Amino acid sequence: MSTTRTTALRRAGVVAALAAAGILGTAGAAFAHVTVHPESYAKGATDGQLTFRVPDEEDTAATTKVQIFLPTDHPLLGVLVSPRDGWTAKVTTTRLKTPVKTDDGTITEAVSEITWTGGTITAGQYEDFDVAFGQLPDDTDRLAFKALQTYSDGKTVRWIEEAAPGDEEPENPAPVVELTAKDTADKEDTDTTASATPKSATASASASDSDATARSLAAAGLATGVLGLAAAAFALTRTRADRSRGE
C-alpha cells in the first residue's frame, strides 16, 4: 500500500473517531437531563399519560428524591400517579386562582407537585415516572414542568430553566410538552375522498397497472431475446470466418 493511501486512511479514521465522540458526547449531555415523553400532545387531549425520565448524572452519588412541579396557571385535570417499585409518591394539590369549568362541574383545585422518595437511581441508570391525566389545557401552546433532582450527597439540581422560542437550550432545561392544535380538516377530507371512490374504480386502476407492468416485462424479455440471438449470430459468423482464414 502506498504512503499516500495509508496517510489518507489514517486521516479518515481520525475524522470518524472524532465524529463518533461528538455524537456520543451530545447524546450523553441530552440523556443527563430530566425529560418528559411524549414531547407533544394535542390541546385539550384527554385520558393520556406523561412519562418523566430521570437519569443519574453523578458518578459518586445516587438520586434519592425527584420533584415534579405541574403548572397551575394552565392546570392538568384528573392527575393520577402510577406506582413505581421502591418509590413512594406524595401528591400536593393547590387551589386554582382561576377555576376551570368542565362538563362535570367547576374544578377549583389541581395537582401542583409530585414528589418521589424512598428509591435510588445509581450512576449510569435512569428511572421512568408515569403520570396519567384526565385532560390537558387547551389555552396554551406549551407546558413546562420544573423539576428538582436530589442526590445522596445532598446536592440538588434544579431543572427549571425555560428557553425562549429560537434560543439555544439552557444548561438546566425544564421538561416541556408542546401543545399542538387539533387538525381534523385534512383527516375529514381524506376520509370523504376514500369513501367517495368506488371500489370498482380502484379495482380497474389496479388491473390497469398490472397490465401495464406485464406489457413492460414482456417487452423487456423480447428485447433481451433479440439481443441474445444477434450476439449468437455474430459469434457464429465470426467463428466461420476464422475457420475460412485458417484453411
N, C-alpha and C positions, 0 to 999 in steps of 0.2 A: 504493500500500500504506500502511495506517495506521501511525502511530508505534508504537502498542501492539503491533501484529503484528510489526513489524520488530524491536522490542526482544525479544519472545518468541523469535523465530527466532534472534537472536544469542545469547541465553542458552542455547538448546538446543544450538547449535553449540559453545559453550564447554564445556558439560557433556559432550557427546560426545567432544570432543577430550581432555578430562581423563580420561575413562573409557578411551579408547584408549591414552593414555600410561600409565595404571596397568597395563593389561593387558600392554603391551609391556614395561614395567619388570619386572613379575613374571615374564614369560616369560624375559627376559634373565637375571634372577637365577637361575632354575631351570636355564637352559641352561649357566650358568657352572660348575655342579657336575659332579664326576665321578659318573656314574651307571652302573647295571647294568641290563641288559634280558635277558629279561623281569623284571618286578619280583616275580613269584611263581612258584612251582613246587610240584608235589605232593611230599610227603615220600617219600623213597626213590626218586625218579624216576631213570630210567636212560637212558643214551645221549642226553644233551641238550647244550645249548650256552648259555653266558653271554657276553654282549657288553658290554664295558666301554667306555663312551663318554667320551672325554676332550676337552673343549673348551678353547681357549686364551682366557683372560680378561684377558691383559695386552696393552696397546696397543703397547708398545715392546719386548717380548721374546717369543721363541718357546719352546714346550715342547720340551725335548730329552731328557727322561727320565721314564718312568712306571713306578711300582712298585705292584703289587697284592699285598696280603697275604691269603692264604687261611687260614681258621680251622683250627686243628689239634685243638681240643677236640671239634669236630664236622667231621671232615675230608671233603673231596670225594675220591672214589676214581677212579683211572684218568684223571687230568687230562692233556690234550694241548693244545698251543698252536698255533693256526693261524698260518701265516706271514703277515707284513704287509710289503708292499713298502717298502724303505728302513729297516726296523727290524730289530734283532737281539734275540731274546728269550733271556734267561737264566733257567732254571728251578732253583729251590732246593728240595730235599726235607728233611724233618725227621722224626726218629724219634718215633713217637707214644707218648705216655705210656700210653695205653690202646689196645692193638691192636684192630683191627676184624676180626671173624670173618665170612667170606663163604663161599658155596658152593664157591669156588675155593681156599679156604685162608684163613689169617690174614694180614692186612695190618699190617705194622709201621712202614711209612713212607708219607708222603703229601706232596704238594706244599704248601709253606708260603709261597712267594713267587715272583712272576714279574716280571722287570724288562726293560723295553723301552728300548733306546738306539739311537742312530745316525740316527734320523729327526727331523723337526721338524714342529711344529704351529704355524702362524702365527696372528696375531690374526684373529678372526672365523671361524676354521675349527675343525674337530674331527676326531678320528680314532677309529675303532672297532677294538677289540682283542678278538678272539674266542678263547674258551677252551672246549674240549669236556670233558665229564666222563663217566665210566662210571656213577657212581651218587652220588646225594645222600644225606646222612644222613637218618634218619627219627626221630631222638630229640631234635629241637629245632624251635622254631617260626619261627626266622629265622636267616639267615646274614649277618654283617656282614663286608664286605671293605674293610679300611682301605687307603687309597691315598695315595701321595706323588707330587706333580707338581712337577718341577724345570724351571726356566726358564733361558734362555741367559744371563741376567744373574746367575745364581747363587741366585735366590730359590726357595724350596721351600714349596709349600702342602701342608699336611697335612690330608687329608680323612679324619679318624679319629674324629669325634665321633658318638656314638650317642644318640638321643633316647629317653627312657623312654616307654612307651605313654601317649598322651594329651597329651604335651608338644609344644611347638612345635618346628619343625625347627631344629637348631643352625646356627651360622654356617658351619661346615665339616663337613657331614654325611658319614659314611662310606656308600658304596653298600650297600644292604641288599636281600636277597631274602627275601620272606616264604614260609614253607613251610606249605602247607595240607594237611589230611588228605584222603586219597582217599575220595570219596563215590561208592561204586558201587551203593548200595542203590536210589537213585532211577532210575539207568540200567537196573538189572535189572528194576525194576517196569515201567518204560516198555516195555522190550523184550518182557516177558511179556505185557503188555496188548496190544501191537501184534500179537504172534504169535497171541494167543487170539481176536482179532477176525476173523471170517470175511470173505473178500473180497466175498462176495455181500451181506453186510450193509452193507459200505462202499459198494458199488455202488448198493444200494437207497437208502441215505441220500443219495447224490449225485443220483440220479434224482428223489427226492422234493424235494430242494432246487431242482432245475432246474424241476420242475413248478410249484412254488410261485412261483418267480421269473416264469415265463411267465404264470401267472394274474394276478400283480400288474401286470405290464406291460400285459396285455390290459385289465384293469380301468381302469388309468390312461388307456389310449388311448381307451376307451369314454367315460370321463368327460370327457376333453378334447373328443371329438367332440360330445357332448351340449351342452357349454358353447358350442362354436362355433356349433352350429345355433341355440341360444337367442339368441346375440348377433346372428346374421344375421336371425332373425325379428324381433327387436326393432328392428333398423336399418330393415328393410323397412317395418314398421308405422309407424315414426317418419317415414319419407320420405313415405308415402302421406298421413299426417295433415297434414304440412306442405303438400303439394300441394293438399289439400282446402281448407285455410285460404286458400291463395293464390288459388284460383279464386273 
